[in-house]
């Protein structure tokens, strides 16, 4: 496996954007539940909490929308630094359109959030939140991470996709 770098992380974010956020319901996906530890090629992650709210850290949801705050814990298992983006993790729901950009976290605005771009050092543990603004009539969400390996092409080679079913507690 080739080392992951900024190019691969950019490819990951771009590929997820190009494929749309999707519903997170694919027979080839690996499915998990809130609190499960998910092991990817580069790190383990656990969603330790999720809540829906109208306001978080001073950010107020738009009319007709809610904020879904996902508490995330990451632990590097890779021997080299891994460049990460907040967009590596996307949120979707059953009836969303493929081009709905609300699957991406809102722009970084408070210290509790994971930065837009950061490096996960070997054996580093990091925690933070990702905040998504979504329709207020939705209650069940799918939190997705897609592995993409650098194979020398612009798109990269798709690896496993990890989908976690989330239902925020109001």
C-alpha positions as CSV (number, residue, x, y, z in Angstrom):
1,X,0.0,0.0,0.0
2,X,1.5,3.4,-1.0
3,X,1.8,6.1,1.6
4,X,-1.3,8.4,1.8
5,X,-0.5,12.1,1.2
6,X,-2.2,15.3,0.4
7,X,-2.8,14.2,-3.2
8,X,-4.6,11.0,-2.0
9,X,-6.6,12.9,0.5
10,X,-7.6,15.5,-2.1
11,X,-8.5,12.6,-4.5
12,X,-10.7,11.1,-1.7
13,X,-12.6,14.3,-1.1
14,X,-12.9,14.9,-4.9
15,X,-14.1,11.4,-5.6
16,X,-16.7,11.5,-2.9
17,X,-18.0,14.9,-4.3
18,X,-18.0,13.6,-7.9
19,X,-19.9,10.4,-7.0
20,X,-22.5,12.4,-5.0
21,X,-23.2,11.8,-1.4
22,X,-25.6,9.0,-2.1
23,X,-28.0,7.4,0.3
24,X,-25.3,5.3,2.0
25,X,-27.3,2.1,1.2
26,X,-25.2,-0.2,-1.0
27,X,-25.0,-4.0,-0.6
28,X,-21.2,-3.8,-0.7
29,X,-21.0,-1.4,2.1
30,X,-19.8,-2.4,5.6
31,X,-22.5,-1.3,8.0
32,X,-22.0,-0.2,11.6
33,X,-23.9,1.3,14.5
34,X,-23.3,4.2,16.8
35,X,-20.5,3.4,19.2
36,X,-18.9,0.7,17.0
37,X,-15.2,1.1,16.2
38,X,-14.5,1.0,12.5
39,X,-11.1,0.0,11.2
40,X,-10.0,1.5,7.9
41,X,-6.7,1.1,6.1
42,X,-5.2,4.1,7.9
43,X,-7.1,4.7,11.1
44,X,-9.8,3.5,13.5
45,X,-12.8,5.7,14.2
46,X,-15.8,5.7,16.5
47,X,-18.8,7.9,16.5
48,X,-19.2,8.5,20.2
49,X,-22.3,10.7,20.0
50,X,-24.8,12.3,17.7
51,X,-27.4,15.0,18.3
52,X,-29.8,17.1,16.3
53,X,-30.2,20.7,17.4
54,X,-31.0,24.2,16.0
55,X,-27.9,25.8,17.4
56,X,-24.3,24.6,18.1
57,X,-21.4,26.7,19.2
58,X,-23.1,29.9,18.1
59,X,-24.1,28.6,14.7
60,X,-27.9,28.6,14.1
61,X,-29.5,26.3,11.5
62,X,-31.3,27.9,8.6
63,X,-35.1,27.9,8.6
64,X,-36.5,24.5,7.7
65,X,-33.2,22.8,8.6
66,X,-31.4,21.3,11.6
67,X,-27.8,20.8,12.6
68,X,-26.6,17.2,13.1
69,X,-23.5,17.2,15.3
70,X,-21.4,14.0,15.1
71,X,-18.8,13.4,17.8
72,X,-15.9,11.5,16.3
73,X,-12.9,9.9,17.8
74,X,-10.0,8.9,15.5
75,X,-6.9,6.8,16.2
76,X,-4.1,6.4,13.6
77,X,-3.0,2.9,12.8
78,X,-0.8,3.8,9.9
79,X,3.0,4.2,10.3
80,X,3.1,7.5,8.4
81,X,1.2,10.8,8.7
82,X,-2.2,10.8,7.1
83,X,-3.7,14.0,5.7
84,X,-7.3,14.3,6.6
85,X,-10.2,16.6,5.5
86,X,-13.5,17.2,7.3
87,X,-15.1,16.1,4.0
88,X,-13.7,12.6,4.3
89,X,-16.8,11.8,6.3
90,X,-20.2,12.5,4.7
91,X,-23.7,12.4,6.0
92,X,-26.7,11.3,3.9
93,X,-30.3,10.4,4.3
94,X,-32.8,8.2,2.4
95,X,-34.5,10.7,0.1
96,X,-31.7,13.1,-0.6
97,X,-30.7,14.0,-4.1
98,X,-27.3,12.9,-5.4
99,X,-26.1,16.5,-5.8
100,X,-27.1,17.7,-2.3
101,X,-24.1,19.4,-0.9
102,X,-25.5,19.4,2.7
103,X,-23.8,16.0,3.0
104,X,-20.6,17.9,3.6
105,X,-19.8,19.4,7.0
106,X,-20.5,23.1,7.5
107,X,-17.5,25.4,7.2
108,X,-15.2,25.3,10.3
109,X,-16.4,27.9,12.8
110,X,-15.6,26.7,16.3
111,X,-12.8,24.9,18.2
112,X,-14.8,21.8,18.9
113,X,-14.9,21.0,15.1
114,X,-12.3,18.9,13.3
115,X,-10.4,21.4,11.1
116,X,-11.1,21.5,7.3
117,X,-7.7,19.9,6.8
118,X,-5.4,18.3,9.4
119,X,-2.7,15.7,9.7
120,X,-3.2,12.5,11.7
121,X,0.3,11.5,13.0
122,X,1.2,7.9,13.5
123,X,-0.5,6.5,16.6
124,X,-2.2,9.8,17.2
125,X,-5.6,10.0,18.9
126,X,-7.8,12.9,17.9
127,X,-11.4,13.8,18.8
128,X,-13.8,16.5,17.5
129,X,-17.1,17.1,16.0
130,X,-18.4,17.4,12.5
131,X,-21.5,19.7,12.0
132,X,-23.9,19.1,9.2
133,X,-26.9,21.2,8.2
134,X,-29.7,19.0,6.9
135,X,-33.5,19.1,6.4
136,X,-35.4,19.3,9.7
137,X,-37.9,16.6,8.6
138,X,-35.1,13.9,8.5
139,X,-34.4,11.6,11.5
140,X,-32.2,8.8,10.2
141,X,-28.8,9.4,8.7
142,X,-25.9,7.5,7.2
143,X,-22.4,8.5,8.1
144,X,-20.0,7.3,5.4
145,X,-16.2,7.0,4.8
146,X,-14.9,5.6,1.5
147,X,-11.3,4.3,1.2
148,X,-9.5,5.4,-1.9
149,X,-6.0,4.2,-2.6
150,X,-3.3,6.0,-4.7
151,X,-2.8,3.7,-7.8
152,X,-1.2,6.4,-10.0
153,X,-4.5,7.5,-11.6
154,X,-6.4,10.7,-10.9
155,X,-9.4,8.8,-9.4
156,X,-7.5,6.3,-7.4
157,X,-8.7,2.8,-6.6
158,X,-11.8,2.4,-4.5
159,X,-11.4,0.4,-1.3
160,X,-14.0,-0.4,1.3
161,X,-16.9,1.9,2.1
162,X,-18.0,2.1,5.7
163,X,-21.5,3.2,6.5
164,X,-22.8,3.9,10.0
165,X,-26.5,4.2,10.6
166,X,-27.2,7.2,12.9
167,X,-30.4,8.4,14.5
168,X,-29.7,11.6,16.5
169,X,-31.2,12.0,20.0
170,X,-33.2,15.3,20.1
